[in-house]
Amino acid sequence: MRTINTCGQKHYSPLIPAVKAICQAGKGEKLEIIMDNATAFNDLKEYLAEQHIGFREIYDGEQMTVQFTMI
């Protein structure tokens, strides 16, 4: 599983490294994206749902994680 941690991202949207990883991932690759920005996290979940990619959400205090397998 490849992990992308965007916590503490201040210079640009945490969605940028998340979407980059999604675009580079191969079919069947498992990704874990960790965020501390609730707005970006909700946008990412909405995108995954629109693409019909099932995901798992994990909440740990201020940190939010989504895990999924590319289709």
All heavy atoms as TSV, in Angstrom:
chain	resi	resn	atom	element	x	y	z
A	1	MET	N	N	0.854	-1.174	0.000
A	1	MET	CA	C	0.000	0.000	0.000
A	1	MET	C	C	0.902	1.239	0.000
A	1	MET	O	O	1.804	1.343	0.816
A	1	MET	CB	C	-0.923	0.008	1.221
A	1	MET	CG	C	-1.817	1.220	1.256
A	1	MET	SD	S	-2.987	1.277	2.631
A	1	MET	CE	C	-3.998	-0.137	2.292
A	2	ARG	N	N	0.628	2.142	-0.910
A	2	ARG	CA	C	1.379	3.398	-0.978
A	2	ARG	C	C	0.666	4.444	-0.122
A	2	ARG	O	O	-0.541	4.631	-0.242
A	2	ARG	CB	C	1.496	3.874	-2.421
A	2	ARG	CG	C	2.372	5.104	-2.554
A	2	ARG	CD	C	2.880	5.347	-3.956
A	2	ARG	NE	N	1.899	5.176	-4.995
A	2	ARG	CZ	C	1.635	6.092	-5.927
A	2	ARG	NH1	N	2.266	7.240	-5.928
A	2	ARG	NH2	N	0.746	5.850	-6.861
A	3	THR	N	N	1.415	5.133	0.726
A	3	THR	CA	C	0.854	6.137	1.626
A	3	THR	C	C	1.267	7.525	1.176
A	3	THR	O	O	2.441	7.770	0.909
A	3	THR	CB	C	1.323	5.896	3.069
A	3	THR	OG1	O	0.882	4.601	3.482
A	3	THR	CG2	C	0.772	6.945	4.009
A	4	ILE	N	N	0.285	8.428	1.089
A	4	ILE	CA	C	0.517	9.828	0.764
A	4	ILE	C	C	0.035	10.632	1.966
A	4	ILE	O	O	-1.154	10.632	2.273
A	4	ILE	CB	C	-0.241	10.254	-0.517
A	4	ILE	CG1	C	0.259	9.468	-1.747
A	4	ILE	CG2	C	-0.085	11.738	-0.765
A	4	ILE	CD1	C	-0.380	8.160	-1.941
A	5	ASN	N	N	0.952	11.305	2.641
A	5	ASN	CA	C	0.615	12.083	3.824
A	5	ASN	C	C	0.661	13.566	3.460
A	5	ASN	O	O	1.724	14.099	3.154
A	5	ASN	CB	C	1.583	11.774	4.958
A	5	ASN	CG	C	1.160	12.415	6.260
A	5	ASN	OD1	O	0.411	13.382	6.292
A	5	ASN	ND2	N	1.646	11.866	7.355
A	6	THR	N	N	-0.492	14.228	3.483
A	6	THR	CA	C	-0.567	15.646	3.123
A	6	THR	C	C	-0.743	16.530	4.359
A	6	THR	O	O	-1.011	17.721	4.218
A	6	THR	CB	C	-1.733	15.904	2.152
A	6	THR	OG1	O	-2.971	15.707	2.837
A	6	THR	CG2	C	-1.656	15.008	0.928
A	7	CYS	N	N	-0.581	15.979	5.547
A	7	CYS	CA	C	-0.767	16.757	6.775
A	7	CYS	C	C	0.221	17.913	6.838
A	7	CYS	O	O	1.387	17.759	6.488
A	7	CYS	CB	C	-0.601	15.863	7.997
A	7	CYS	SG	S	-1.909	14.634	8.144
A	8	GLY	N	N	-0.274	19.052	7.273
A	8	GLY	CA	C	0.567	20.224	7.426
A	8	GLY	C	C	0.835	20.983	6.141
A	8	GLY	O	O	1.599	21.939	6.139
A	9	GLN	N	N	0.214	20.568	5.040
A	9	GLN	CA	C	0.429	21.231	3.751
A	9	GLN	C	C	-0.092	22.661	3.808
A	9	GLN	O	O	-1.264	22.881	4.050
A	9	GLN	CB	C	-0.289	20.440	2.644
A	9	GLN	CG	C	-0.010	20.927	1.270
A	9	GLN	CD	C	1.456	20.881	0.935
A	9	GLN	OE1	O	2.108	21.907	0.880
A	9	GLN	NE2	N	1.981	19.699	0.732
A	10	LYS	N	N	0.766	23.631	3.619
A	10	LYS	CA	C	0.379	25.045	3.721
A	10	LYS	C	C	0.540	25.796	2.394
A	10	LYS	O	O	-0.115	26.786	2.160
A	10	LYS	CB	C	1.222	25.759	4.782
A	10	LYS	CG	C	1.115	25.146	6.154
A	10	LYS	CD	C	-0.204	25.435	6.799
A	10	LYS	CE	C	-0.213	24.896	8.222
A	10	LYS	NZ	N	-1.452	24.377	8.652
A	11	HIS	N	N	1.437	25.342	1.524
A	11	HIS	CA	C	1.768	26.090	0.308
A	11	HIS	C	C	0.764	25.886	-0.826
A	11	HIS	O	O	0.631	26.737	-1.688
A	11	HIS	CB	C	3.170	25.736	-0.172
A	11	HIS	CG	C	4.222	26.060	0.839
A	11	HIS	ND1	N	4.562	27.346	1.178
A	11	HIS	CD2	C	4.982	25.265	1.618
A	11	HIS	CE1	C	5.488	27.336	2.109
A	11	HIS	NE2	N	5.763	26.071	2.404
A	12	TYR	N	N	0.084	24.761	-0.848
A	12	TYR	CA	C	-0.917	24.479	-1.870
A	12	TYR	C	C	-1.910	23.472	-1.324
A	12	TYR	O	O	-1.730	22.925	-0.244
A	12	TYR	CB	C	-0.276	23.985	-3.176
A	12	TYR	CG	C	0.709	22.856	-3.004
A	12	TYR	CD1	C	0.289	21.536	-2.912
A	12	TYR	CD2	C	2.068	23.113	-2.921
A	12	TYR	CE1	C	1.180	20.516	-2.742
A	12	TYR	CE2	C	2.982	22.083	-2.752
A	12	TYR	CZ	C	2.534	20.794	-2.670
A	12	TYR	OH	O	3.422	19.773	-2.503
A	13	SER	N	N	-2.968	23.234	-2.073
A	13	SER	CA	C	-4.032	22.337	-1.626
A	13	SER	C	C	-3.502	20.917	-1.413
A	13	SER	O	O	-2.742	20.407	-2.247
A	13	SER	CB	C	-5.149	22.306	-2.666
A	13	SER	OG	O	-6.092	21.297	-2.352
A	14	PRO	N	N	-3.918	20.259	-0.339
A	14	PRO	CA	C	-3.519	18.870	-0.130
A	14	PRO	C	C	-4.112	17.936	-1.181
A	14	PRO	O	O	-3.700	16.789	-1.300
A	14	PRO	CB	C	-4.044	18.541	1.265
A	14	PRO	CG	C	-5.022	19.598	1.595
A	14	PRO	CD	C	-4.694	20.789	0.762
A	15	LEU	N	N	-5.046	18.437	-1.968
A	15	LEU	CA	C	-5.602	17.610	-3.042
A	15	LEU	C	C	-4.595	17.375	-4.160
A	15	LEU	O	O	-4.675	16.372	-4.870
A	15	LEU	CB	C	-6.865	18.252	-3.621
A	15	LEU	CG	C	-8.101	18.164	-2.741
A	15	LEU	CD1	C	-9.239	18.973	-3.343
A	15	LEU	CD2	C	-8.524	16.725	-2.539
A	16	ILE	N	N	-3.638	18.282	-4.337
A	16	ILE	CA	C	-2.682	18.154	-5.440
A	16	ILE	C	C	-1.860	16.871	-5.327
A	16	ILE	O	O	-1.843	16.080	-6.273
A	16	ILE	CB	C	-1.805	19.416	-5.567
A	16	ILE	CG1	C	-2.687	20.591	-5.991
A	16	ILE	CG2	C	-0.662	19.200	-6.548
A	16	ILE	CD1	C	-2.017	21.938	-5.983
A	17	PRO	N	N	-1.177	16.594	-4.216
A	17	PRO	CA	C	-0.440	15.320	-4.147
A	17	PRO	C	C	-1.367	14.109	-4.133
A	17	PRO	O	O	-1.000	13.034	-4.629
A	17	PRO	CB	C	0.372	15.427	-2.857
A	17	PRO	CG	C	-0.244	16.533	-2.080
A	17	PRO	CD	C	-0.925	17.428	-3.045
A	18	ALA	N	N	-2.577	14.259	-3.609
A	18	ALA	CA	C	-3.526	13.144	-3.585
A	18	ALA	C	C	-3.949	12.773	-5.005
A	18	ALA	O	O	-3.912	11.605	-5.400
A	18	ALA	CB	C	-4.743	13.501	-2.743
A	19	VAL	N	N	-4.334	13.777	-5.797
A	19	VAL	CA	C	-4.775	13.518	-7.173
A	19	VAL	C	C	-3.605	13.041	-8.027
A	19	VAL	O	O	-3.765	12.158	-8.875
A	19	VAL	CB	C	-5.451	14.771	-7.773
A	19	VAL	CG1	C	-5.702	14.605	-9.251
A	19	VAL	CG2	C	-6.753	15.069	-7.036
A	20	LYS	N	N	-2.413	13.580	-7.784
A	20	LYS	CA	C	-1.226	13.125	-8.516
A	20	LYS	C	C	-0.996	11.630	-8.286
A	20	LYS	O	O	-0.746	10.875	-9.221
A	20	LYS	CB	C	-0.006	13.929	-8.086
A	20	LYS	CG	C	1.262	13.528	-8.783
A	20	LYS	CD	C	2.445	14.354	-8.319
A	20	LYS	CE	C	3.720	13.870	-8.983
A	20	LYS	NZ	N	4.904	14.559	-8.448
A	21	ALA	N	N	-1.109	11.202	-7.020
A	21	ALA	CA	C	-0.917	9.785	-6.691
A	21	ALA	C	C	-1.986	8.926	-7.355
A	21	ALA	O	O	-1.687	7.837	-7.861
A	21	ALA	CB	C	-0.944	9.599	-5.178
A	22	ILE	N	N	-3.223	9.416	-7.384
A	22	ILE	CA	C	-4.309	8.673	-8.022
A	22	ILE	C	C	-4.035	8.520	-9.516
A	22	ILE	O	O	-4.211	7.442	-10.086
A	22	ILE	CB	C	-5.663	9.367	-7.766
A	22	ILE	CG1	C	-6.044	9.229	-6.288
A	22	ILE	CG2	C	-6.757	8.803	-8.666
A	22	ILE	CD1	C	-7.206	10.098	-5.851
A	23	CYS	N	N	-3.587	9.591	-10.153
A	23	CYS	CA	C	-3.305	9.548	-11.591
A	23	CYS	C	C	-2.141	8.619	-11.931
A	23	CYS	O	O	-2.127	8.000	-12.995
A	23	CYS	CB	C	-3.013	10.956	-12.109
A	23	CYS	SG	S	-4.454	12.041	-12.134
A	24	GLN	N	N	-1.174	8.513	-11.039
A	24	GLN	CA	C	0.003	7.675	-11.284
A	24	GLN	C	C	-0.204	6.221	-10.881
A	24	GLN	O	O	0.583	5.364	-11.264
A	24	GLN	CB	C	1.205	8.236	-10.528
A	24	GLN	CG	C	1.665	9.573	-11.038
A	24	GLN	CD	C	2.787	10.169	-10.199
A	24	GLN	OE1	O	2.986	9.782	-9.046
A	24	GLN	NE2	N	3.499	11.117	-10.767
A	25	ALA	N	N	-1.241	5.943	-10.115
A	25	ALA	CA	C	-1.470	4.585	-9.606
A	25	ALA	C	C	-1.934	3.645	-10.712
A	25	ALA	O	O	-2.694	4.032	-11.598
A	25	ALA	CB	C	-2.512	4.619	-8.487
A	26	GLY	N	N	-1.467	2.438	-10.637
A	26	GLY	CA	C	-1.887	1.420	-11.580
A	26	GLY	C	C	-3.123	0.688	-11.085
A	26	GLY	O	O	-3.464	0.742	-9.893
A	27	LYS	N	N	-3.774	-0.003	-11.995
A	27	LYS	CA	C	-4.965	-0.777	-11.654
A	27	LYS	C	C	-4.604	-1.798	-10.569
A	27	LYS	O	O	-3.593	-2.498	-10.673
A	27	LYS	CB	C	-5.495	-1.481	-12.900
A	27	LYS	CG	C	-6.762	-2.248	-12.674
A	27	LYS	CD	C	-7.275	-2.868	-13.949
A	27	LYS	CE	C	-8.545	-3.631	-13.681
A	27	LYS	NZ	N	-9.082	-4.232	-14.896
A	28	GLY	N	N	-5.411	-1.845	-9.534
A	28	GLY	CA	C	-5.192	-2.782	-8.444
A	28	GLY	C	C	-4.264	-2.269	-7.354
A	28	GLY	O	O	-4.118	-2.920	-6.314
A	29	GLU	N	N	-3.642	-1.105	-7.567
A	29	GLU	CA	C	-2.739	-0.555	-6.551
A	29	GLU	C	C	-3.551	-0.006	-5.381
A	29	GLU	O	O	-4.581	0.633	-5.568
A	29	GLU	CB	C	-1.872	0.556	-7.146
A	29	GLU	CG	C	-0.835	1.068	-6.176
A	29	GLU	CD	C	0.144	2.042	-6.801
A	29	GLU	OE1	O	0.107	2.264	-8.016
A	29	GLU	OE2	O	0.952	2.587	-6.035
A	30	LYS	N	N	-3.052	-0.255	-4.182
A	30	LYS	CA	C	-3.733	0.213	-2.972
A	30	LYS	C	C	-3.091	1.529	-2.533
A	30	LYS	O	O	-1.871	1.628	-2.467
A	30	LYS	CB	C	-3.629	-0.823	-1.860
A	30	LYS	CG	C	-4.349	-2.102	-2.206
A	30	LYS	CD	C	-4.182	-3.138	-1.126
A	30	LYS	CE	C	-4.759	-4.444	-1.609
A	30	LYS	NZ	N	-5.719	-5.008	-0.735
A	31	LEU	N	N	-3.943	2.506	-2.233
A	31	LEU	CA	C	-3.474	3.813	-1.787
A	31	LEU	C	C	-4.070	4.157	-0.435
A	31	LEU	O	O	-5.208	3.775	-0.128
A	31	LEU	CB	C	-3.868	4.908	-2.783
A	31	LEU	CG	C	-3.263	4.836	-4.181
A	31	LEU	CD1	C	-3.827	5.945	-5.045
A	31	LEU	CD2	C	-1.756	4.923	-4.127
A	32	GLU	N	N	-3.303	4.887	0.339
A	32	GLU	CA	C	-3.752	5.421	1.621
A	32	GLU	C	C	-3.382	6.902	1.607
A	32	GLU	O	O	-2.212	7.247	1.439
A	32	GLU	CB	C	-3.041	4.703	2.758
A	32	GLU	CG	C	-3.326	5.294	4.119
A	32	GLU	CD	C	-2.605	4.540	5.210
A	32	GLU	OE1	O	-1.345	4.582	5.247
A	32	GLU	OE2	O	-3.289	3.904	6.020
A	33	ILE	N	N	-4.372	7.770	1.745
A	33	ILE	CA	C	-4.128	9.206	1.728
A	33	ILE	C	C	-4.524	9.775	3.085
A	33	ILE	O	O	-5.656	9.598	3.537
A	33	ILE	CB	C	-4.893	9.886	0.582
A	33	ILE	CG1	C	-4.438	9.280	-0.752
A	33	ILE	CG2	C	-4.669	11.400	0.614
A	33	ILE	CD1	C	-5.168	9.776	-1.965
A	34	ILE	N	N	-3.571	10.439	3.725
A	34	ILE	CA	C	-3.760	10.994	5.060
A	34	ILE	C	C	-3.842	12.512	4.941
A	34	ILE	O	O	-2.987	13.134	4.303
A	34	ILE	CB	C	-2.604	10.592	5.990
A	34	ILE	CG1	C	-2.445	9.064	6.012
A	34	ILE	CG2	C	-2.821	11.140	7.396
A	34	ILE	CD1	C	-1.181	8.576	6.659
A	35	MET	N	N	-4.862	13.102	5.562
A	35	MET	CA	C	-5.066	14.546	5.499
A	35	MET	C	C	-5.420	15.102	6.868
A	35	MET	O	O	-5.896	14.375	7.739
A	35	MET	CB	C	-6.197	14.885	4.530
A	35	MET	CG	C	-5.946	14.516	3.106
A	35	MET	SD	S	-7.310	15.050	2.055
A	35	MET	CE	C	-6.469	15.114	0.492
A	36	ASP	N	N	-5.195	16.401	7.018
A	36	ASP	CA	C	-5.661	17.097	8.214
A	36	ASP	C	C	-6.522	18.309	7.830
A	36	ASP	O	O	-6.802	19.161	8.649
A	36	ASP	CB	C	-4.500	17.509	9.124
A	36	ASP	CG	C	-3.510	18.443	8.454
A	36	ASP	OD1	O	-3.690	18.786	7.269
A	36	ASP	OD2	O	-2.532	18.837	9.122
A	37	ASN	N	N	-6.948	18.342	6.575
A	37	ASN	CA	C	-7.802	19.412	6.050
A	37	ASN	C	C	-9.165	18.795	5.728
A	37	ASN	O	O	-9.291	18.040	4.759
A	37	ASN	CB	C	-7.154	20.017	4.803
A	37	ASN	CG	C	-7.957	21.122	4.185
A	37	ASN	OD1	O	-9.166	20.995	3.986
A	37	ASN	ND2	N	-7.291	22.216	3.841
A	38	ALA	N	N	-10.178	19.102	6.537
A	38	ALA	CA	C	-11.493	18.467	6.390
A	38	ALA	C	C	-12.149	18.787	5.052
A	38	ALA	O	O	-12.793	17.918	4.459
A	38	ALA	CB	C	-12.404	18.886	7.538
A	39	THR	N	N	-11.988	19.999	4.555
A	39	THR	CA	C	-12.597	20.372	3.277
A	39	THR	C	C	-12.001	19.558	2.141
A	39	THR	O	O	-12.725	18.993	1.314
A	39	THR	CB	C	-12.414	21.881	3.011
A	39	THR	OG1	O	-12.998	22.615	4.084
A	39	THR	CG2	C	-13.059	22.290	1.707
A	40	ALA	N	N	-10.675	19.473	2.095
A	40	ALA	CA	C	-10.011	18.686	1.054
A	40	ALA	C	C	-10.368	17.210	1.186
A	40	ALA	O	O	-10.569	16.519	0.181
A	40	ALA	CB	C	-8.500	18.889	1.134
A	41	PHE	N	N	-10.473	16.715	2.415
A	41	PHE	CA	C	-10.823	15.313	2.646
A	41	PHE	C	C	-12.213	15.012	2.090
A	41	PHE	O	O	-12.409	14.009	1.400
A	41	PHE	CB	C	-10.760	15.011	4.144
A	41	PHE	CG	C	-10.950	13.565	4.483
A	41	PHE	CD1	C	-9.978	12.632	4.180
A	41	PHE	CD2	C	-12.096	13.133	5.139
A	41	PHE	CE1	C	-10.142	11.289	4.512
A	41	PHE	CE2	C	-12.271	11.802	5.471
A	41	PHE	CZ	C	-11.296	10.877	5.155
A	42	ASN	N	N	-13.160	15.889	2.347
A	42	ASN	CA	C	-14.517	15.702	1.817
A	42	ASN	C	C	-14.533	15.784	0.297
A	42	ASN	O	O	-15.247	15.026	-0.365
A	42	ASN	CB	C	-15.479	16.715	2.430
A	42	ASN	CG	C	-15.780	16.398	3.880
A	42	ASN	OD1	O	-15.778	15.251	4.287
A	42	ASN	ND2	N	-16.020	17.425	4.669
A	43	ASP	N	N	-13.745	16.690	-0.280
A	43	ASP	CA	C	-13.651	16.792	-1.741
A	43	ASP	C	C	-13.074	15.514	-2.333
A	43	ASP	O	O	-13.538	15.027	-3.366
A	43	ASP	CB	C	-12.790	17.988	-2.155
A	43	ASP	CG	C	-13.457	19.318	-1.890
A	43	ASP	OD1	O	-14.694	19.349	-1.667
A	43	ASP	OD2	O	-12.745	20.344	-1.913
A	44	LEU	N	N	-12.059	14.945	-1.677
A	44	LEU	CA	C	-11.454	13.704	-2.153
A	44	LEU	C	C	-12.457	12.555	-2.098
A	44	LEU	O	O	-12.585	11.779	-3.056
A	44	LEU	CB	C	-10.217	13.362	-1.322
A	44	LEU	CG	C	-9.519	12.053	-1.670
A	44	LEU	CD1	C	-9.035	12.049	-3.120
A	44	LEU	CD2	C	-8.365	11.802	-0.718
A	45	LYS	N	N	-13.200	12.452	-1.006
A	45	LYS	CA	C	-14.216	11.396	-0.898
A	45	LYS	C	C	-15.286	11.555	-1.965
A	45	LYS	O	O	-15.726	10.553	-2.561
A	45	LYS	CB	C	-14.858	11.410	0.490
A	45	LYS	CG	C	-13.920	11.015	1.608
A	45	LYS	CD	C	-14.629	10.826	2.924
A	45	LYS	CE	C	-15.493	12.001	3.292
A	45	LYS	NZ	N	-16.213	11.842	4.556
A	46	GLU	N	N	-15.687	12.782	-2.240
A	46	GLU	CA	C	-16.683	13.035	-3.282
A	46	GLU	C	C	-16.155	12.602	-4.649
A	46	GLU	O	O	-16.861	11.966	-5.431
A	46	GLU	CB	C	-17.048	14.517	-3.302
A	46	GLU	CG	C	-18.138	14.851	-4.285
A	46	GLU	CD	C	-18.537	16.317	-4.240
A	46	GLU	OE1	O	-18.352	16.975	-3.195
A	46	GLU	OE2	O	-19.038	16.805	-5.271
A	47	TYR	N	N	-14.893	12.919	-4.931
A	47	TYR	CA	C	-14.281	12.521	-6.205
A	47	TYR	C	C	-14.240	10.996	-6.339
A	47	TYR	O	O	-14.599	10.445	-7.381
A	47	TYR	CB	C	-12.865	13.097	-6.324
A	47	TYR	CG	C	-12.113	12.559	-7.506
A	47	TYR	CD1	C	-12.372	13.049	-8.779
A	47	TYR	CD2	C	-11.170	11.552	-7.367
A	47	TYR	CE1	C	-11.697	12.535	-9.875
A	47	TYR	CE2	C	-10.487	11.034	-8.450
A	47	TYR	CZ	C	-10.759	11.535	-9.703
A	47	TYR	OH	O	-10.095	11.016	-10.785
A	48	LEU	N	N	-13.804	10.317	-5.287
A	48	LEU	CA	C	-13.732	8.858	-5.336
A	48	LEU	C	C	-15.118	8.250	-5.563
A	48	LEU	O	O	-15.269	7.307	-6.345
A	48	LEU	CB	C	-13.109	8.309	-4.054
A	48	LEU	CG	C	-11.629	8.640	-3.828
A	48	LEU	CD1	C	-11.195	8.210	-2.437
A	48	LEU	CD2	C	-10.763	8.000	-4.896
A	49	ALA	N	N	-16.128	8.784	-4.900
A	49	ALA	CA	C	-17.492	8.287	-5.074
A	49	ALA	C	C	-17.967	8.512	-6.510
A	49	ALA	O	O	-18.598	7.621	-7.106
A	49	ALA	CB	C	-18.436	8.966	-4.088
A	50	GLU	N	N	-17.659	9.670	-7.091
A	50	GLU	CA	C	-18.052	9.955	-8.474
A	50	GLU	C	C	-17.379	8.997	-9.448
A	50	GLU	O	O	-17.937	8.669	-10.495
A	50	GLU	CB	C	-17.691	11.394	-8.846
A	50	GLU	CG	C	-18.574	12.431	-8.194
A	50	GLU	CD	C	-18.088	13.855	-8.425
A	50	GLU	OE1	O	-17.014	14.050	-9.037
A	50	GLU	OE2	O	-18.792	14.781	-7.986
A	51	GLN	N	N	-16.167	8.537	-9.111
A	51	GLN	CA	C	-15.428	7.602	-9.961
A	51	GLN	C	C	-15.793	6.143	-9.657
A	51	GLN	O	O	-15.200	5.238	-10.227
A	51	GLN	CB	C	-13.915	7.813	-9.776
A	51	GLN	CG	C	-13.436	9.203	-10.121
A	51	GLN	CD	C	-13.759	9.601	-11.533
A	51	GLN	OE1	O	-13.517	8.861	-12.473
A	51	GLN	NE2	N	-14.334	10.782	-11.698
A	52	HIS	N	N	-16.736	5.944	-8.749
A	52	HIS	CA	C	-17.185	4.606	-8.339
A	52	HIS	C	C	-16.053	3.779	-7.741
A	52	HIS	O	O	-15.957	2.573	-7.972
A	52	HIS	CB	C	-17.838	3.867	-9.511
A	52	HIS	CG	C	-18.957	4.629	-10.133
A	52	HIS	ND1	N	-20.178	4.809	-9.528
A	52	HIS	CD2	C	-19.032	5.307	-11.306
A	52	HIS	CE1	C	-20.952	5.544	-10.295
A	52	HIS	NE2	N	-20.280	5.873	-11.382
A	53	ILE	N	N	-15.194	4.464	-6.979
A	53	ILE	CA	C	-14.096	3.808	-6.269
A	53	ILE	C	C	-14.498	3.705	-4.801
A	53	ILE	O	O	-14.685	4.722	-4.126
A	53	ILE	CB	C	-12.782	4.606	-6.410
A	53	ILE	CG1	C	-12.371	4.698	-7.891
A	53	ILE	CG2	C	-11.675	3.971	-5.578
A	53	ILE	CD1	C	-11.191	5.617	-8.150
A	54	GLY	N	N	-14.657	2.493	-4.324
A	54	GLY	CA	C	-14.997	2.293	-2.919
A	54	GLY	C	C	-13.815	2.643	-2.036
A	54	GLY	O	O	-12.661	2.471	-2.431
A	55	PHE	N	N	-14.078	3.130	-0.854
A	55	PHE	CA	C	-12.999	3.543	0.040
A	55	PHE	C	C	-13.383	3.308	1.487
A	55	PHE	O	O	-14.541	3.154	1.823
A	55	PHE	CB	C	-12.623	5.019	-0.190
A	55	PHE	CG	C	-13.775	5.975	-0.046
A	55	PHE	CD1	C	-14.104	6.520	1.181
A	55	PHE	CD2	C	-14.540	6.326	-1.156
A	55	PHE	CE1	C	-15.164	7.406	1.305
A	55	PHE	CE2	C	-15.597	7.213	-1.044
A	55	PHE	CZ	C	-15.909	7.753	0.190
A	56	ARG	N	N	-12.359	3.320	2.326
A	56	ARG	CA	C	-12.515	3.172	3.770
A	56	ARG	C	C	-12.039	4.464	4.418
A	56	ARG	O	O	-10.970	4.978	4.070
A	56	ARG	CB	C	-11.660	2.009	4.244
A	56	ARG	CG	C	-11.659	1.799	5.722
A	56	ARG	CD	C	-10.792	0.599	6.071
A	56	ARG	NE	N	-10.803	0.428	7.514
A	56	ARG	CZ	C	-9.783	0.008	8.205
A	56	ARG	NH1	N	-8.662	-0.306	7.601
A	56	ARG	NH2	N	-9.868	-0.117	9.504
A	57	GLU	N	N	-12.823	4.994	5.343
A	57	GLU	CA	C	-12.470	6.221	6.058
A	57	GLU	C	C	-11.989	5.863	7.457
A	57	GLU	O	O	-12.588	5.032	8.128
A	57	GLU	CB	C	-13.679	7.133	6.215
A	57	GLU	CG	C	-14.328	7.562	4.938
A	57	GLU	CD	C	-15.626	8.311	5.190
A	57	GLU	OE1	O	-15.599	9.310	5.931
A	57	GLU	OE2	O	-16.650	7.875	4.661
A	58	ILE	N	N	-10.920	6.526	7.906
A	58	ILE	CA	C	-10.395	6.329	9.246
A	58	ILE	C	C	-10.179	7.712	9.860
A	58	ILE	O	O	-9.553	8.573	9.244
A	58	ILE	CB	C	-9.061	5.552	9.224
A	58	ILE	CG1	C	-9.243	4.209	8.524
A	58	ILE	CG2	C	-8.512	5.375	10.645
A	58	ILE	CD1	C	-7.962	3.507	8.194
A	59	TYR	N	N	-10.706	7.900	11.053
A	59	TYR	CA	C	-10.560	9.182	11.750
A	59	TYR	C	C	-9.749	8.969	13.015
A	59	TYR	O	O	-10.032	8.074	13.797
A	59	TYR	CB	C	-11.932	9.758	12.094
A	59	TYR	CG	C	-12.749	10.088	10.871
A	59	TYR	CD1	C	-13.593	9.152	10.298
A	59	TYR	CD2	C	-12.644	11.332	10.289
A	59	TYR	CE1	C	-14.335	9.451	9.170
A	59	TYR	CE2	C	-13.388	11.657	9.147
A	59	TYR	CZ	C	-14.225	10.708	8.599
A	59	TYR	OH	O	-14.947	11.006	7.469
A	60	ASP	N	N	-8.735	9.811	13.205
A	60	ASP	CA	C	-7.873	9.733	14.379
A	60	ASP	C	C	-7.568	11.159	14.828
A	60	ASP	O	O	-6.580	11.753	14.393
A	60	ASP	CB	C	-6.592	8.977	14.046
A	60	ASP	CG	C	-5.705	8.770	15.255
A	60	ASP	OD1	O	-6.180	8.957	16.392
A	60	ASP	OD2	O	-4.526	8.421	15.062
A	61	GLY	N	N	-8.448	11.697	15.647
A	61	GLY	CA	C	-8.279	13.076	16.099
A	61	GLY	C	C	-8.399	14.037	14.933
A	61	GLY	O	O	-9.382	14.036	14.202
A	62	GLU	N	N	-7.375	14.838	14.702
A	62	GLU	CA	C	-7.367	15.817	13.610
A	62	GLU	C	C	-7.007	15.175	12.268
A	62	GLU	O	O	-7.143	15.790	11.221
A	62	GLU	CB	C	-6.343	16.925	13.917
A	62	GLU	CG	C	-6.600	17.668	15.195
A	62	GLU	CD	C	-7.511	18.851	15.007
A	62	GLU	OE1	O	-7.436	19.488	13.951
A	62	GLU	OE2	O	-8.309	19.113	15.920
A	63	GLN	N	N	-6.534	13.955	12.303
A	63	GLN	CA	C	-6.064	13.275	11.104
A	63	GLN	C	C	-7.155	12.395	10.512
A	63	GLN	O	O	-7.813	11.649	11.216
A	63	GLN	CB	C	-4.846	12.437	11.472
A	63	GLN	CG	C	-4.140	11.799	10.321
A	63	GLN	CD	C	-2.847	11.166	10.776
A	63	GLN	OE1	O	-1.933	11.861	11.178
A	63	GLN	NE2	N	-2.782	9.857	10.730
A	64	MET	N	N	-7.341	12.497	9.182
A	64	MET	CA	C	-8.333	11.697	8.462
A	64	MET	C	C	-7.615	10.904	7.375
A	64	MET	O	O	-6.761	11.452	6.688
A	64	MET	CB	C	-9.379	12.611	7.828
A	64	MET	CG	C	-10.133	13.451	8.852
A	64	MET	SD	S	-10.733	15.007	8.164
A	64	MET	CE	C	-9.240	15.969	8.134
A	65	THR	N	N	-7.988	9.645	7.237
A	65	THR	CA	C	-7.343	8.771	6.253
A	65	THR	C	C	-8.401	8.116	5.395
A	65	THR	O	O	-9.453	7.719	5.886
A	65	THR	CB	C	-6.520	7.678	6.971
A	65	THR	OG1	O	-5.562	8.303	7.835
A	65	THR	CG2	C	-5.803	6.785	5.983
A	66	VAL	N	N	-8.087	8.009	4.115
A	66	VAL	CA	C	-8.948	7.262	3.201
A	66	VAL	C	C	-8.056	6.194	2.547
A	66	VAL	O	O	-6.928	6.470	2.149
A	66	VAL	CB	C	-9.637	8.185	2.162
A	66	VAL	CG1	C	-8.650	8.860	1.252
A	66	VAL	CG2	C	-10.660	7.448	1.350
A	67	GLN	N	N	-8.563	4.967	2.516
A	67	GLN	CA	C	-7.847	3.847	1.893
A	67	GLN	C	C	-8.722	3.285	0.780
A	67	GLN	O	O	-9.927	3.127	0.963
A	67	GLN	CB	C	-7.558	2.747	2.913
A	67	GLN	CG	C	-6.651	3.178	4.025
A	67	GLN	CD	C	-6.481	2.092	5.085
A	67	GLN	OE1	O	-7.305	1.197	5.227
A	67	GLN	NE2	N	-5.389	2.173	5.829
A	68	PHE	N	N	-8.076	2.947	-0.352
A	68	PHE	CA	C	-8.831	2.406	-1.471
A	68	PHE	C	C	-7.901	1.691	-2.428
A	68	PHE	O	O	-6.680	1.833	-2.352
A	68	PHE	CB	C	-9.595	3.537	-2.202
A	68	PHE	CG	C	-8.719	4.645	-2.704
A	68	PHE	CD1	C	-8.243	4.653	-3.997
A	68	PHE	CD2	C	-8.369	5.683	-1.862
A	68	PHE	CE1	C	-7.436	5.678	-4.454
A	68	PHE	CE2	C	-7.575	6.726	-2.306
A	68	PHE	CZ	C	-7.107	6.732	-3.606
A	69	THR	N	N	-8.507	0.920	-3.321
A	69	THR	CA	C	-7.780	0.202	-4.361
A	69	THR	C	C	-8.231	0.758	-5.700
A	69	THR	O	O	-9.422	0.887	-5.965
A	69	THR	CB	C	-8.076	-1.307	-4.296
A	69	THR	OG1	O	-7.727	-1.776	-2.986
A	69	THR	CG2	C	-7.303	-2.066	-5.349
A	70	MET	N	N	-7.252	1.103	-6.538
A	70	MET	CA	C	-7.572	1.654	-7.865
A	70	MET	C	C	-8.256	0.583	-8.723
A	70	MET	O	O	-7.880	-0.585	-8.666
A	70	MET	CB	C	-6.298	2.148	-8.549
A	70	MET	CG	C	-5.693	3.371	-7.900
A	70	MET	SD	S	-6.808	4.788	-7.816
A	70	MET	CE	C	-7.131	5.082	-9.538
A	71	ILE	N	N	-9.236	1.022	-9.479
A	71	ILE	CA	C	-9.939	0.087	-10.362
A	71	ILE	C	C	-9.526	0.279	-11.805
A	71	ILE	O	O	-8.933	1.256	-12.167
A	71	ILE	CB	C	-11.475	0.265	-10.241
A	71	ILE	CG1	C	-11.861	1.712	-10.499
A	71	ILE	CG2	C	-11.927	-0.171	-8.876
A	71	ILE	CD1	C	-13.363	1.938	-10.554
